[in-house]
Amino acid sequence: MVQFLFRDYLNGGQNIETDAPYERMPLFVREGSIIPVGPAIQYTDEKQADPLTLFVYTGRDCAFTLYEDEGINYNYEQGACGTIRFSYNNSTGELTIGERKGEFDGMLRSRTFGIVWITKDKPVPFNPEIRPHSSVIYDGKEVIIFKK
């Protein structure tokens, strides 16, 4: 058995010691994080990143912006890209997927976002192949999902 020692400088410099067997590596994620995970790809234009699973670590408000472009050229320098803002409001339990901004050739007009809710009381092992707790079809317009 391997031991893992983590020095947490953001929370007062505490040490966290945990088991780290070869078949299960520890992953430390701050409350108030949203981590998008897509399908495994070997190169940028192999296939579209759909569906995307959002691992929402509740406990604090958070936000991030997903950036996408064609991935195979420099058209982004002329503005050929798209962004989607995601935000989580911890007090209301609302995950907002904002309106898409921008566009580019080959952009997905509709896509699926799966949501995995993770709380301090109900931790979920990180698994990119996990079945989401809920999912939504997104067509570029703002969508609000409530934590279950």
N, C-alpha and C positions, 0 to 999 in steps of 0.2 A: 504494500500500500504506500502510495506517495502522499506526502503532506504538502499543502499549498499554503503559503503565508502571504497575505495581502495587506499592504499598508494603506489604510484609508485616510488620505490627507484632507479630504473634503468634509469629514465628520469628526474632526478633533484629533486626527492622527492615531486612531485606534488600529490595532492589529486584529485581523480575522484569520484564524487558522481552521482549515477544513480539509477533509479527505479529498483526494484527487486520484481515484483509480483510473487506470488507462481507458476503461470503457465509458467513463463519465467525467468530463472536465467541468470544473465549476465555472459559472458565468455570473458575474456581478453586474447588475443593472440598477441604476438609480431610479427611485420613484419618480414619476413624471417623465417617462421616456416612451417614445413611440419608435419601434424598430420595424421598418418594412423589409419583408423577405420575399423574393421572387423565385421562380424556378431556376434550377441549375442550368447555366449556359457556359459554353466553352469560348465563345467569341461574341462580339456585340450584336451582329446581325444574324445570329443563329436562329433565334425565334423571339417573339414578343415577350416581355416580362408580364405575363398574365396567366393566372391570377397573381395578385400580390396579397400576402398575408401581413396584417399589421399587428404586431405584438404591443399591446397598450399596457404599460406598467403604471397602474393608478397610484394615487397617493399625493400627487401634486399636479397643478396645471402644467401643460406643456404644449409645444407646437414645433413643427418643422415644415419645410417646403420640399416637395419631391420635384426634382428637375429631370427632364427627359429631352433627348434630341435624337437625330437619326443615328448617331453613333458611328458613322462610317465616313464622315467628311467634315468640312469646316463651315457648313451652312449656319451653324449656331452663331458664328461671328456676324451674320447678317440678320440675326433674330429668329432663326428657324428653330424654335424650341418651345417646350411647354412646361408649365409649373402648376402644381396643385398644393395648396396649403392645407395642412392637417393640424387641428388643435383639439386638445382635451381639456374640459372644464371639470375639475375634480369635485367641486361642490354640487354640480348638477348631474354629473355622470354622463355628460354629452361629449361625443366625439363628432367634430364637424369636419367633413371633407369639403373643402371650399370649391368655388367655381374655378374651372381650368382657365389659365391665362396662356395665350399664345398657341401656336400650332406649327406643325412641320409635316413634310411628306411622309406617309406611312404611319402617322400617329394613330393609335387606337382611339376610335370615337366612343366606344363602349368597352368597359372592362369590369372585372370583378375584384372587389376588395373583401377579403376575409378578415374577421376581427377576432383576436384572442385576447380576452380580458385577464389580466394578471393582478392580483391583489396580495397584500401582505398576508392576509388570512387564507387565501387560496392560491398558493404558488403553483406554477405550471412549469414543468421542465421545458427547456428550449428545444424544440424539435421543428425544423423547417417543414416536415411532412405532416404536422399535426392537423387534425380536422378543426377548423375555426368554430368558435362559439356561435358566430353569426356571420352573415355575408350580405353584401349589397352590390347591385349592378349600378355602376356609375357611368353617366353619359355626359359628364362635363359640368353639370349643374350642381349647386351646393346640396349636400345631403347631411342630415344630422341623425346619428345613431345613439341610442341610449344604452348605457351599461346594464346588463342583465344581472 
